[in-house]
Amino acid sequence: MPFSFISEGFKFYKNSFYSFTIKTFPVFLLIGISTSAGETFLNDERFFTWGALFFIFTNMFLNPFIAVLSVLLVNDLISDSLKETIGYYLVSLQIFFKLFILSLVLSLITLIGLFLFIIPGIYLASRLILAPFFLIIENCKIVEALDKSWQTTGTQQIQFVYLLLLYWFVLLIPYFLAIFLLSVMLINEGATKIPFFINIGLNSILSYFQMVLMAFPLLFVFKGVRASV
């Protein structure tokens, strides 16, 4: 069952927190700066173009780059075969664009399914949830990664639907918590906008949390299910 691997992933994160964080920290900080700068510029008509460029840079480059970096790093931490950090950065540069295209394809498939009375979108997303790991770890092509995910999740379909819903739910918790804390902070201080440096910290933490969920519990699900096939 996919859920039996989730606790293993979180336990491993507890033991490898320092190694993972110290090697990925620069990229998460850069994501925080880029996201915050983009939000600031987009709210100013004079710098709207710069805001759009920061938005594109973050979503087309930084987010898929850190996803590849995180999964590769944790995969080697699991097998106790950690290499030089620069090697992970170089490999991530080679793969990140494929992951970006795959993410677009997955988003499009899910959105089409959600428009078809929601349930088809959830089902399709659950069957393709492992595609990024096939692409990153096994260096599959995009279509091959989608096909392998579909085949791998075929024997426990309902379990992967539950896994997807849990993943989406847990992923939303920090966003709602951040919005709540910021609302309280702004009301108490009488401010009208979030201080830039606080915004950097929040965006960095939110990105970090998202990658932890992907690179630990979901990766452990992938490896566990893959080993049982």
N, CA and C of each residue as an Amber inpcrd file, in Angstrom:
protein
   687
   0.8370000  -1.1990000   0.0000000   0.0000000   0.0000000   0.0000000
   0.8720000   1.2500000   0.0000000   0.5350000   2.2540000  -0.8270000
   1.3360000   3.4810000  -0.8690000   1.4760000   4.1530000   0.4870000
   0.4110000   4.0780000   1.3310000   0.4410000   4.8010000   2.5940000
   1.4700000   4.2160000   3.5690000   1.8300000   2.9620000   3.3830000
   2.7880000   2.3470000   4.2990000   4.1810000   2.9340000   4.1420000
   4.4230000   3.6250000   3.0190000   5.7470000   4.1980000   2.7750000
   5.8540000   5.6640000   3.2170000   4.7130000   6.2990000   3.4970000
   4.7160000   7.7250000   3.8110000   5.4480000   8.0080000   5.1120000
   5.1450000   7.2190000   6.1560000   5.8030000   7.4460000   7.4480000
   7.3030000   7.2060000   7.3390000   7.7080000   6.2520000   6.5010000
   9.1350000   6.0130000   6.2850000   9.8030000   7.2420000   5.6880000
   9.0930000   7.8890000   4.7660000   9.6360000   9.0880000   4.1500000
   9.8570000  10.2070000   5.1520000   8.8710000  10.4280000   6.0240000
   9.0080000  11.4880000   7.0280000  10.0840000  11.1540000   8.0620000
  10.2020000   9.8820000   8.4190000  11.2560000   9.4770000   9.3560000
  12.6290000   9.7240000   8.7440000  12.7420000   9.4160000   7.4650000
  14.0210000   9.6380000   6.7940000  14.3280000  11.1210000   6.6940000
  13.3050000  11.9360000   6.4750000  13.5120000  13.3860000   6.4370000
  14.0630000  13.8830000   7.7770000  13.5290000  13.3440000   8.8660000
  14.0050000  13.7390000  10.1960000  15.4900000  13.4380000  10.3520000
  15.9220000  12.2990000   9.8190000  17.3250000  11.8980000   9.9640000
  18.2550000  12.6000000   8.9790000  17.7140000  13.0470000   7.8550000
  18.5580000  13.6610000   6.8200000  18.2550000  15.1450000   6.6290000
  17.5690000  15.7420000   7.6000000  17.1590000  17.1420000   7.5070000
  18.3330000  18.0640000   7.1950000  19.4260000  17.9030000   7.9250000
  20.5530000  18.8260000   7.7660000  21.1840000  18.7060000   6.3860000
  21.4710000  17.4740000   5.9630000  22.1260000  17.2690000   4.6650000
  21.2740000  17.8120000   3.5280000  19.9740000  17.5260000   3.5770000
  19.0730000  17.9870000   2.5200000  18.9750000  19.5110000   2.5080000
  18.8040000  20.0940000   3.6790000  18.5620000  21.5360000   3.7770000
  19.7850000  22.3520000   3.3900000  20.9370000  21.9490000   3.8660000
  22.1410000  22.7330000   3.6150000  22.5160000  22.7310000   2.1350000
  22.2000000  21.6420000   1.4270000  22.5610000  21.5430000   0.0160000
  21.5470000  22.2220000  -0.9010000  20.3180000  22.3810000  -0.4250000
  19.2740000  22.9850000  -1.2600000  18.9480000  24.4240000  -0.8530000
  19.4550000  24.8750000   0.2750000  19.1090000  26.1930000   0.8060000
  19.3060000  27.3370000  -0.1860000  20.4350000  27.3800000  -0.9280000
  20.6230000  28.5080000  -1.8470000  19.5040000  28.6380000  -2.8860000
  19.0230000  27.5090000  -3.3890000  17.9800000  27.5680000  -4.4150000
  16.6510000  28.0050000  -3.7990000  16.3310000  27.5060000  -2.6120000
  15.0890000  27.9150000  -1.9650000  15.1030000  29.4110000  -1.6390000
  16.2540000  29.9070000  -1.2210000  16.3770000  31.3430000  -0.9700000
  16.1940000  32.1270000  -2.2590000  16.7830000  31.6400000  -3.3480000
  16.6370000  32.3030000  -4.6450000  15.1820000  32.2950000  -5.1040000
  14.4780000  31.1880000  -4.8550000  13.0570000  31.1200000  -5.1940000
  12.2730000  32.1570000  -4.3950000  12.5910000  32.2850000  -3.1120000
  11.9220000  33.2800000  -2.2750000  12.1420000  34.6880000  -2.7810000
  13.3850000  34.9970000  -3.1560000  13.7110000  36.3370000  -3.6640000
  13.0130000  36.5870000  -5.0000000  13.0810000  35.6040000  -5.9090000
  12.4980000  35.7630000  -7.2340000  10.9770000  35.8950000  -7.1710000
  10.3530000  35.0640000  -6.3530000   8.8930000  35.1200000  -6.2140000
   8.4530000  36.4480000  -5.6180000   9.1390000  36.8800000  -4.5650000
   8.7850000  38.1360000  -3.8920000   9.0090000  39.3350000  -4.8090000
  10.1210000  39.3170000  -5.5420000  10.3910000  40.4150000  -6.4740000
   9.3370000  40.4530000  -7.5710000   8.9650000  39.2830000  -8.0730000
   7.9340000  39.2260000  -9.1090000   6.6100000  39.7740000  -8.6240000
   6.2180000  39.4080000  -7.3980000   4.9600000  39.8990000  -6.8370000
   5.0000000  41.4200000  -6.6570000   6.1430000  41.9150000  -6.2040000
   6.2850000  43.3600000  -6.0040000   6.1870000  44.1130000  -7.3240000
   6.9070000  43.6500000  -8.3290000   6.9030000  44.3210000  -9.6370000
   5.5510000  44.2180000 -10.3380000   4.8690000  43.0840000 -10.1900000
   3.5720000  42.9150000 -10.8420000   2.5220000  43.8750000 -10.2830000
   2.7250000  44.3070000  -9.0450000   1.7920000  45.2500000  -8.4210000
   2.1030000  46.7090000  -8.7480000   3.1480000  46.9170000  -9.5340000
   3.5320000  48.2700000  -9.9340000   3.5120000  48.3400000 -11.4610000
   2.6520000  49.1680000 -12.0180000   2.5020000  49.2460000 -13.4740000
   3.8110000  49.6040000 -14.1690000   4.6620000  50.3430000 -13.5040000
   5.9190000  50.7660000 -14.1190000   6.8680000  49.5940000 -14.3460000
   6.7610000  48.5650000 -13.5060000   7.7000000  47.4390000 -13.5720000
   6.9800000  46.1170000 -13.8530000   5.7920000  46.2180000 -14.4640000
   4.9860000  45.0120000 -14.6970000   5.7440000  43.9970000 -15.5560000
   6.4650000  44.4650000 -16.5630000   7.2120000  43.5540000 -17.4430000
   8.2660000  42.7840000 -16.6630000   8.9530000  43.4870000 -15.7520000
   9.9480000  42.8220000 -14.9170000   9.2800000  41.7750000 -14.0180000
   8.1190000  42.0920000 -13.5070000   7.3850000  41.1430000 -12.6820000
   7.0350000  39.8860000 -13.4590000   6.6060000  40.0730000 -14.7090000
   6.2730000  38.9280000 -15.5560000   7.5130000  38.0760000 -15.8290000
   8.6530000  38.7170000 -16.0260000   9.8970000  37.9900000 -16.2750000
  10.3180000  37.1810000 -15.0500000  10.1910000  37.7820000 -13.8680000
  10.5120000  37.0510000 -12.6400000   9.5650000  35.8640000 -12.4610000
   8.2940000  36.0570000 -12.7860000   7.2990000  34.9910000 -12.6700000
   7.6640000  33.8350000 -13.6070000   8.0230000  34.1540000 -14.8370000
   8.3960000  33.1290000 -15.8110000   9.6710000  32.4060000 -15.3730000
  10.6600000  33.1630000 -14.9080000  11.9260000  32.5850000 -14.4630000
  11.7090000  31.6160000 -13.3030000  10.8600000  32.0100000 -12.3590000
  10.6130000  31.1630000 -11.1930000   9.9190000  29.8670000 -11.5780000
   8.8870000  29.9650000 -12.4070000   8.0690000  28.7980000 -12.7200000
   8.6480000  27.9140000 -13.8170000   9.3930000  28.5120000 -14.7560000
   9.9650000  27.7210000 -15.8390000  11.3340000  27.1510000 -15.4890000
  12.0570000  27.8200000 -14.5950000  13.4130000  27.3850000 -14.2930000
  13.5750000  26.9340000 -12.8400000  13.3310000  27.8260000 -11.8930000
  13.6690000  27.5290000 -10.5050000  12.8410000  26.3850000  -9.9090000
  11.5190000  26.4140000 -10.1180000  10.6820000  25.3770000  -9.5020000
  10.9920000  23.9740000 -10.0250000  11.0460000  23.7600000 -11.3560000
  11.4260000  22.4150000 -11.8210000  12.8710000  22.0570000 -11.4800000
  13.7460000  23.0670000 -11.4490000  15.1510000  22.8040000 -11.0990000
  15.2650000  22.2750000  -9.6740000  14.5800000  22.9150000  -8.7310000
  14.6740000  22.4740000  -7.3380000  13.9700000  21.1410000  -7.1330000
  12.9480000  20.8520000  -7.9370000  12.2740000  19.5590000  -7.8440000
  13.2280000  18.4380000  -8.2470000  13.9230000  18.6300000  -9.3710000
  14.8990000  17.6300000  -9.8190000  16.0180000  17.4880000  -8.7980000
  16.5440000  18.6090000  -8.3480000  17.6400000  18.6040000  -7.3760000
  17.2460000  17.8650000  -6.1040000  16.0500000  18.1410000  -5.5940000
  15.5990000  17.5330000  -4.3390000  15.4480000  16.0270000  -4.4680000
  14.8140000  15.5750000  -5.5510000  14.5740000  14.1420000  -5.7360000
  15.8910000  13.3890000  -5.9360000  16.7860000  13.9360000  -6.7610000
  18.0770000  13.2850000  -6.9840000  18.8750000  13.1980000  -5.6830000
  18.8650000  14.2650000  -4.9290000  19.6200000  14.3190000  -3.6860000
  19.1000000  13.2950000  -2.6850000  17.7840000  13.2650000  -2.4800000
  17.2010000  12.3400000  -1.5070000  17.3600000  10.8950000  -1.9820000
  17.2570000  10.6650000  -3.2730000  17.4310000   9.3140000  -3.8030000
  18.8090000   8.7600000  -3.4630000  19.8310000   9.6080000  -3.5440000
  21.1850000   9.1630000  -3.1990000  21.3940000   9.1060000  -1.6900000
  20.6910000   9.9600000  -0.9430000  20.7640000   9.8690000   0.5140000
  20.1900000   8.5400000   0.9970000  19.1330000   8.0900000   0.3500000
  18.5110000   6.8110000   0.7150000  19.4860000   5.6590000   0.4970000
  20.1830000   5.6850000  -0.6250000  21.1210000   4.6000000  -0.9480000
  22.5050000   4.8300000  -0.3590000  22.6460000   5.9020000   0.4190000
  23.9160000   6.2320000   1.0580000  25.0500000   6.3490000   0.0390000
  24.7350000   6.9990000  -1.0780000  25.7430000   7.1860000  -2.1330000
  25.8240000   8.6610000  -2.5170000  25.8660000   9.5100000  -1.5200000
  25.8620000  10.9480000  -1.7430000  27.1170000  11.3840000  -2.4770000
  26.9230000  12.2450000  -3.4890000  28.0330000  12.7400000  -4.2940000
  28.2600000  14.2350000  -4.0120000  29.1890000  14.8360000  -4.7480000
  29.4610000  16.2580000  -4.5860000  28.2260000  17.0700000  -4.9890000
  27.9500000  18.1240000  -4.2230000  26.7390000  18.9190000  -4.4540000
  26.6910000  19.4950000  -5.8580000  27.8280000  19.9190000  -6.3810000
  27.8480000  20.5460000  -7.7040000  27.3390000  19.5830000  -8.7690000
  27.5500000  18.2720000  -8.5640000  27.0860000  17.2860000  -9.5220000
  25.5710000  17.2730000  -9.6390000  24.8780000  17.4330000  -8.5110000
  23.4170000  17.4500000  -8.5250000  22.8980000  18.6970000  -9.2290000
  23.5980000  19.7950000  -9.0360000  23.1990000  21.0320000  -9.7100000
  23.3650000  20.9040000 -11.2240000  24.4470000  20.2850000 -11.6510000
  24.6980000  20.1410000 -13.0860000  23.6860000  19.1980000 -13.7390000
  23.3950000  18.0890000 -13.0820000  22.4110000  17.1490000 -13.6270000
  21.0240000  17.7890000 -13.6570000  20.7020000  18.5630000 -12.6130000
  19.4010000  19.2360000 -12.5610000  19.2400000  20.2180000 -13.7090000
  20.3370000  20.8560000 -14.0970000  20.2950000  21.7820000 -15.2390000
  19.9690000  21.0520000 -16.5400000  20.3550000  19.7870000 -16.6150000
  20.1210000  19.0220000 -17.8260000  18.6760000  18.4970000 -17.9120000
  18.0300000  18.3110000 -16.7650000  16.7250000  17.6470000 -16.7380000
  15.5590000  18.6040000 -16.5060000  15.8130000  19.7670000 -15.9080000
  14.7230000  20.5880000 -15.3920000  13.6880000  20.9620000 -16.4590000
  14.1460000  21.2010000 -17.7040000  13.1890000  21.6370000 -18.7300000
  12.2300000  20.5070000 -19.1020000  12.7280000  19.2660000 -19.1150000
  11.8510000  18.1220000 -19.3670000  10.7840000  18.0280000 -18.2820000
  11.1780000  18.2790000 -17.0430000  10.2110000  18.2330000 -15.9550000
   9.2040000  19.3630000 -16.0760000   9.6590000  20.5240000 -16.5300000
   8.7390000  21.6450000 -16.7410000   7.6830000  21.2820000 -17.7800000
   8.1000000  20.6850000 -18.8880000   7.1540000  20.2720000 -19.9280000
   6.2080000  19.1980000 -19.3840000   6.7490000  18.2370000 -18.6460000
   5.9160000  17.1980000 -18.0470000   4.8980000  17.7990000 -17.0950000
   5.3070000  18.7840000 -16.3090000   4.3890000  19.4450000 -15.3710000
   3.2580000  20.1430000 -16.1190000   3.5960000  20.7640000 -17.2420000
   2.5540000  21.4000000 -18.0660000   1.5650000  20.3620000 -18.5870000
   2.0780000  19.2360000 -19.0470000   1.2200000  18.1700000 -19.5710000
   0.3190000  17.6320000 -18.4650000   0.8900000  17.3860000 -17.2830000
   0.1080000  16.8820000 -16.1580000  -0.9660000  17.8840000 -15.7410000
  -0.6130000  19.1710000 -15.7100000  -1.5780000  20.2060000 -15.3450000
  -2.7120000  20.2710000 -16.3540000  -2.3660000  20.1720000 -17.6320000
  -3.3860000  20.2210000 -18.6830000  -4.3250000  19.0220000 -18.5860000
  -3.7730000  17.8290000 -18.4080000  -4.5940000  16.6180000 -18.2810000
  -5.5110000  16.7160000 -17.0740000  -4.9560000  17.1890000 -15.9470000
  -5.7490000  17.3020000 -14.7200000  -6.8540000  18.3400000 -14.8720000
  -6.5350000  19.4860000 -15.4730000  -7.5350000  20.5410000 -15.6520000
  -8.6740000  20.0830000 -16.5600000  -8.3130000  19.4010000 -17.6470000
  -9.3480000  18.8810000 -18.5410000 -10.2440000  17.9030000 -17.7840000
  -9.6250000  17.0460000 -16.9880000 -10.3890000  16.0910000 -16.2020000
 -11.2630000  16.7550000 -15.1590000 -10.7600000  17.8170000 -14.5290000
 -11.5430000  18.5290000 -13.5120000 -12.7480000  19.2240000 -14.1300000
 -12.5680000  19.7160000 -15.3480000 -13.7050000  20.3330000 -16.0370000
 -14.7800000  19.3000000 -16.3660000 -14.3590000  18.0360000 -16.4970000
 -15.3050000  16.9580000 -16.7850000 -15.8520000  16.3920000 -15.4730000
 -16.5150000  17.2660000 -14.7250000 -17.1800000  16.8680000 -13.4710000
 -16.2200000  16.4690000 -12.3570000 -15.0040000  17.0030000 -12.3650000
 -14.0310000  16.9310000 -11.2670000 -13.4280000  15.5360000 -11.0760000
 -14.2680000  14.5170000 -10.9010000 -13.7760000  13.1830000 -10.5630000
 -12.7820000  12.6410000 -11.5970000 -13.0330000  12.7930000 -12.9040000
 -12.0280000  12.3210000 -13.8750000 -10.6640000  12.9890000 -13.7040000
 -10.6570000  14.2710000 -13.3420000  -9.3850000  14.9720000 -13.1370000
  -8.6130000  14.4030000 -11.9700000  -9.3100000  14.1070000 -10.8790000
  -8.6690000  13.5170000  -9.7070000  -8.1200000  12.1350000 -10.0480000
  -8.9120000  11.3630000 -10.7720000  -8.4830000  10.0070000 -11.1390000
  -7.2500000  10.0470000 -12.0360000  -7.2770000  10.8860000 -13.0600000
  -6.1420000  10.9800000 -13.9780000  -4.8860000  11.4510000 -13.2540000
  -5.0380000  12.4570000 -12.3930000  -3.8890000  12.9800000 -11.6440000
  -3.3020000  11.9140000 -10.7300000  -4.1690000  11.0930000 -10.1290000
  -3.6930000  10.0420000  -9.2220000  -2.9360000   8.9560000  -9.9720000
  -3.3700000   8.6540000 -11.1990000  -2.7050000   7.6130000 -11.9840000
  -1.3650000   8.0900000 -12.5450000  -1.1860000   9.4110000 -12.6650000
   0.0380000   9.9640000 -13.2470000   0.9530000  10.6070000 -12.2100000
   0.6410000  10.4080000 -10.9370000   1.3680000  11.0930000  -9.8610000
   2.8380000  10.6860000  -9.7860000   3.1650000   9.5020000 -10.2860000
   4.5520000   9.0270000 -10.2090000   5.3850000   9.3780000 -11.4360000
   4.7650000  10.0000000 -12.4310000   5.4790000  10.3150000 -13.6770000
   6.7540000  11.1450000 -13.4570000   6.7270000  12.1880000 -12.6040000
   7.9630000  12.9680000 -12.4090000   9.1320000  12.1400000 -11.8990000
   8.8530000  11.1120000 -11.0970000   9.9290000  10.2930000 -10.5450000
  10.5280000   9.3730000 -11.6080000   9.6900000   8.8750000 -12.4990000
  10.2200000   8.0900000 -13.6130000  11.1140000   8.9610000 -14.4930000
  10.7010000  10.2040000 -14.7090000  11.4840000  11.1090000 -15.5400000
  12.8080000  11.4640000 -14.8780000  12.7830000  11.7530000 -13.5840000
  13.9870000  12.2200000 -12.8880000  14.9400000  11.0720000 -12.5690000
  14.4270000  10.0130000 -11.9590000  15.2920000   8.9400000 -11.4620000
  15.6950000   7.9650000 -12.5560000  14.7420000   7.6150000 -13.4310000
  15.0370000   6.6400000 -14.4770000  15.3240000   7.3030000 -15.8210000
  15.3150000   8.6340000 -15.8220000  15.6350000   9.4090000 -17.0360000
  14.7580000   9.0070000 -18.2240000  13.4770000   8.7660000 -17.9480000
  12.5420000   8.3990000 -19.0050000  12.1570000   9.6290000 -19.8250000
  11.7120000   9.3920000 -21.0390000  11.1340000  10.4640000 -21.8240000
   9.7500000  10.7960000 -21.2680000   9.2070000  11.9270000 -21.6630000
   7.9610000  12.4070000 -21.0820000   6.8160000  11.4100000 -21.2890000
   6.6190000  10.9680000 -22.5120000   5.5320000  10.0260000 -22.8000000
   5.7650000   8.7040000 -22.0740000   7.0110000   8.2670000 -22.0260000
   7.3480000   7.0190000 -21.3420000   7.0850000   7.1330000 -19.8410000
   7.4150000   8.2830000 -19.2570000   7.1750000   8.4990000 -17.8270000
   5.6790000   8.4520000 -17.5150000   4.8780000   9.0760000 -18.3650000
   3.4240000   9.0450000 -18.1840000   2.8960000   7.6190000 -18.2920000
   3.3870000   6.8840000 -19.2650000   2.9380000   5.5040000 -19.4840000
   3.3310000   4.6050000 -18.3100000   4.5520000   4.7420000 -17.8190000
   5.0090000   3.9070000 -16.7040000   4.2350000   4.2180000 -15.4270000
   3.9310000   5.4880000 -15.1930000   3.1420000   5.8510000 -14.0220000
   1.7480000   5.2250000 -14.1090000   1.1620000   5.2930000 -15.2910000
  -0.1760000   4.7260000 -15.4950000  -0.1790000   3.2250000 -15.2340000
   0.8410000   2.5420000 -15.7150000   0.9280000   1.0990000 -15.5160000
   1.1940000   0.7490000 -14.0540000   2.0810000   1.4990000 -13.4150000
   2.4840000   1.1910000 -12.0460000   1.3400000   1.3890000 -11.0550000
   0.5150000   2.3930000 -11.2870000  -0.5750000   2.7050000 -10.3520000
  -1.8500000   1.9260000 -10.6750000  -1.8080000   1.0550000 -11.6580000
  -3.0190000   0.3680000 -12.1020000  -3.5510000  -0.6600000 -11.1300000
  -2.6780000  -1.2440000 -10.2910000  -3.1200000  -2.3150000  -9.4090000
  -3.6810000  -1.8120000  -8.0770000  -3.4250000  -0.5580000  -7.7440000
  -3.9220000   0.0060000  -6.4750000  -4.5360000   1.3840000  -6.7320000
  -5.4490000   1.4290000  -7.6660000  -5.9640000   2.7010000  -8.1490000
  -6.5940000   3.5470000  -7.0420000  -7.4460000   2.9540000  -6.2320000
  -8.1460000   3.7090000  -5.1920000  -7.1710000   4.2420000  -4.1540000
  -6.0900000   3.4900000  -3.8760000  -5.0790000   3.9410000  -2.9230000
  -4.3630000   5.1880000  -3.4300000  -4.1210000   5.2480000  -4.7120000
  -3.4440000   6.4110000  -5.2750000  -4.3750000   7.6240000  -5.3610000
  -5.6710000   7.3820000  -5.4880000  -6.6260000   8.4930000  -5.4030000
  -6.5830000   9.1020000  -4.0050000  -6.5970000   8.2540000  -2.9850000
  -6.5020000   8.7350000  -1.6020000  -5.1780000   9.4560000  -1.3580000
  -4.1090000   8.9010000  -1.9310000  -2.7850000   9.5060000  -1.7710000
  -2.7500000  10.9050000  -2.3750000  -3.3140000  11.0470000  -3.5730000
  -3.3510000  12.3490000  -4.2340000  -4.1380000  13.3640000  -3.4160000
  -5.3100000  12.9650000  -2.9260000  -6.1430000  13.8790000  -2.1410000
  -5.4360000  14.2910000  -0.8570000  -4.7440000  13.3450000  -0.2240000
  -3.9880000  13.6640000   0.9820000  -2.8520000  14.6290000   0.6620000
  -2.1630000  14.3810000  -0.4380000  -1.0540000  15.2370000  -0.8540000
  -1.5440000  16.6580000  -1.1120000  -2.6340000  16.7980000  -1.8560000
  -3.2020000  18.1160000  -2.1230000  -3.6170000  18.8100000  -0.8320000
  -4.2300000  18.0580000   0.0720000  -4.7130000  18.6420000   1.3230000
  -3.5490000  19.1390000   2.1850000  -2.5500000  18.2920000   2.3650000
  -1.3910000  18.6750000   3.1840000  -0.6470000  19.8340000   2.5530000
  -0.6020000  19.8560000   1.2210000   0.0970000  20.9200000   0.5090000
  -0.5610000  22.2810000   0.7240000  -1.8760000  22.2880000   0.9150000
  -2.6090000  23.5430000   1.0790000  -2.5090000  24.0990000   2.4990000
  -2.2220000  23.2370000   3.4730000  -2.2090000  23.6800000   4.8810000
  -1.2730000  24.8610000   5.1150000   0.0210000  24.7920000   4.7010000
   0.9140000  25.9270000   4.9760000   0.4980000  27.2090000   4.2710000
  -0.1390000  27.0970000   3.1050000  -0.5830000  28.2920000   2.3810000
  -1.6840000  29.0120000   3.1530000  -2.6630000  28.2510000   3.6460000
  -3.7330000  28.8610000   4.4320000  -3.1990000  29.3960000   5.7650000
  -2.2430000  28.6670000   6.3640000  -1.6430000  29.1180000   7.6150000
  -0.8670000  30.4090000   7.4020000  -0.1120000  30.4860000   6.2960000
   0.6530000  31.7020000   5.9920000  -0.2750000  32.8850000   5.7580000
  -1.3640000  32.6630000   5.0190000  -2.3340000  33.7340000   4.7660000
  -2.9430000  34.2210000   6.0680000  -3.2710000  33.2830000   6.9660000
  -3.8620000  33.6540000   8.2560000  -2.8920000  34.4740000   9.0950000
  -1.6420000  34.0090000   9.1910000  -0.6490000  34.7170000  10.0020000
  -0.3600000  36.1030000   9.4450000  -0.2790000  36.2040000   8.1210000
  -0.0320000  37.4990000   7.4980000  -1.1990000  38.4500000   7.7240000
  -2.4150000  37.9350000   7.6550000  -3.5950000  38.7710000   7.8870000
  -3.5830000  39.3320000   9.2970000  -3.2530000  38.4650000  10.2520000
  -3.1760000  38.8990000  11.6490000  -2.0760000  39.9290000  11.8280000
  -0.9230000  39.6850000  11.2080000   0.2160000  40.5930000  11.3180000
  -0.1050000  41.9630000  10.7320000  -0.7030000  41.9710000   9.5630000
  -1.0140000  43.2320000   8.9000000  -2.0610000  44.0220000   9.6700000
  -3.0460000  43.3220000  10.2190000  -4.0860000  44.0060000  10.9950000
  -3.5030000  44.6080000  12.2600000  -2.6640000  43.8340000  12.9490000
  -2.0860000  44.3120000  14.2090000  -1.1410000  45.4960000  14.0120000
  -0.4230000  45.4940000  12.8790000   0.5510000  46.5560000  12.6340000
  -0.0100000  47.6780000  11.7860000  -1.2270000  47.5260000  11.3120000
  -1.8380000  48.5580000  10.4860000  -1.1640000  48.7250000   9.1550000
  -0.5110000  47.6660000   8.6800000   0.2150000  47.7460000   7.4020000
  -0.7340000  47.4460000   6.2490000  -0.3160000  47.8460000   5.0590000
  -1.1340000  47.5960000   3.8710000  -0.5070000  46.5580000   2.9520000
   0.7580000  46.2230000   3.1800000   1.3920000  45.1940000   2.3660000
   2.4480000  44.4620000   3.1840000   2.8260000  43.2770000   2.6990000
   3.7830000  42.4350000   3.4070000   5.1940000  42.9950000   3.2390000
   5.9590000  43.1410000   4.3170000   7.3570000  43.5670000   4.1890000
   8.1230000  42.6190000   3.2690000   8.9770000  43.1740000   2.4340000
   9.6510000  42.4020000   1.3890000  10.4370000  41.2250000   1.9480000
  11.2010000  41.4400000   3.0160000  12.0460000  40.3710000   3.5500000
  11.2190000  39.2650000   4.2090000  10.1020000  39.6300000   4.8010000
   9.2040000  38.6070000   5.3540000   8.6000000  37.7870000   4.2230000
   8.2690000  38.4550000   3.1390000   7.7090000  37.7650000   1.9760000
   8.7190000  36.7820000   1.3800000   9.9890000  37.1610000   1.3530000
  11.0380000  36.2570000   0.8700000  11.0850000  34.9970000   1.7340000
  11.0750000  35.2020000   3.0510000  11.1300000  34.0650000   3.9670000
   9.9410000  33.1340000   3.8000000   8.7450000  33.7110000   3.6680000
   7.5470000  32.8940000   3.5220000   7.5530000  32.1030000   2.2200000
   7.9340000  32.7590000   1.1290000   7.9750000  32.0610000  -0.1580000
   9.0380000  30.9750000  -0.1770000  10.1510000  31.2140000   0.4830000
  11.1990000  30.1910000   0.5670000  10.7140000  28.9890000   1.3650000
  10.0530000  29.2440000   2.4860000   9.5550000  28.1620000   3.3470000
   8.4640000  27.3570000   2.6500000   7.5580000  28.0420000   1.9670000
   6.4840000  27.3440000   1.2620000   7.0420000  26.4450000   0.1580000
   8.0340000  26.9400000  -0.5640000   8.6650000  26.1360000  -1.5990000
   9.3950000  24.9420000  -0.9850000  10.0670000  25.1770000   0.1260000
  10.7910000  24.1080000   0.8300000   9.8260000  23.0160000   1.2760000
   8.6970000  23.4200000   1.8570000   7.7070000  22.4690000   2.3280000
   7.1710000  21.6190000   1.1770000   6.9100000  22.2490000   0.0490000
   6.3980000  21.5390000  -1.1240000   7.4030000  20.5020000  -1.6080000
   8.6850000  20.8640000  -1.6490000   9.6970000  19.9320000  -2.1270000
   9.9520000  18.8060000  -1.1260000   9.8250000  19.0860000   0.1620000
   9.9700000  18.0320000   1.1660000   8.9000000  16.9710000   0.9630000
   7.6690000  17.4020000   0.7100000   6.5880000  16.4500000   0.4690000
   6.8650000  15.6020000  -0.7700000   7.4140000  16.2230000  -1.7840000
   7.6920000  15.4860000  -3.0210000   8.8910000  14.5610000  -2.8670000
   9.9590000  15.0460000  -2.2610000  11.2270000  14.3210000  -2.2440000
  11.3280000  13.2810000  -1.1370000  10.4030000  13.2720000  -0.2060000
  10.4720000  12.2760000   0.8670000   9.2820000  11.3080000   0.8320000
   8.0970000  11.6690000   1.3070000   7.0040000  10.6730000   1.2850000
   6.6360000  10.1850000  -0.1030000   6.5230000  11.0880000  -1.0830000
   6.1540000  10.6510000  -2.4300000   7.2700000   9.8300000  -3.0790000
   8.5030000  10.2100000  -2.8460000   9.6170000   9.4400000  -3.3880000
   9.6560000   8.0440000  -2.7730000   9.3780000   7.9510000  -1.4840000
   9.3540000   6.6390000  -0.8130000   8.2060000   5.7920000  -1.3570000
   7.0820000   6.4240000  -1.6630000   5.9870000   5.6810000  -2.2960000
   6.4450000   5.1430000  -3.6390000   7.0810000   5.9900000  -4.4340000
   7.5640000   5.5720000  -5.7570000   8.5210000   4.3940000  -5.6350000
   9.5000000   4.5240000  -4.7510000  10.5160000   3.4690000  -4.6220000
   9.8980000   2.1850000  -4.0870000   8.9550000   2.3130000  -3.1350000
   8.3320000   1.1260000  -2.5750000   7.4560000   0.3940000  -3.5810000
   6.6430000   1.1690000  -4.2900000   5.7710000   0.5590000  -5.3010000
   6.5910000   0.0010000  -6.4520000   7.6160000   0.7190000  -6.8400000
   8.4840000   0.2680000  -7.9390000   9.1650000  -1.0460000  -7.5960000
   9.5860000  -1.1890000  -6.3400000  10.2640000  -2.3980000  -5.9210000
   9.3330000  -3.6080000  -5.8660000   8.0510000  -3.3410000  -5.6860000
   7.0800000  -4.4330000  -5.5700000   6.5060000  -4.8740000  -6.8990000
   6.8210000  -4.1130000  -7.9600000   6.2820000  -4.4640000  -9.2830000
   7.0820000  -5.6190000  -9.8970000
